[in-house]
Amino acid sequence: MGKALIAFYSRADENYLNGRIQKLKTGNTEVAAGILQKLTGADLFRIEQKQPYPEDYNECIEQARRDQEEDARPELSEWPESISGYDVIYLGYPNYWSTMPMAVFTFLEHFDFGGKTIKPFCTHEGSGMGRSLRDIKKLCPTAEVEDGLAIRGGDAKNAEDVFREWI
């Protein structure tokens, strides 16, 4: 396997975790991406919206739902200079309304993933990968999209063995 990039979207602040809303200093997907980086040595890139979602969990999920209904493409605060030097893209995101946050759609539509392998991983609280694999394949038809790894958000900090097996 060639050079790898871990591109991930994560959100701290209020999150639904283990059956209740909790304030997180670090989002679950960022925790998972850090474990994956430790295991692979891949470069990290955080996908961030220029205008972040509200800190309040209920306001956040409502905005995320509206963005999805409107097929929005939120502007990102920054971009990797290029992805041409990477053969493998680990793509991490939380499950928002059965798929990826719309900022991840923005990221995927920005680059040509032809000839690249995309290995998606997602954090969730019971909804698994949802339809995100189908969405990635639709957005990146010339990439090889491998089976994804769904990690329960509350288990992200203990996912090293799961990641090791998946890699």
Secondary structure, DSSP 4 states (H G I P E B T S, - for coil): ---EEEEE----EEEEETTEEEEESS-HHHHHHHHHHHHH--EEEE--BSSPPPSSHHHHHHHHHHHHHTT--PPBS---S-STT-SEEEEEEE-BTTB--HHHHHHHHHS--TT-EEEEEEEESS-TTTTHHHHHHHH-TTSEEPPPEEEEGGGGGG-HHHHHHH-
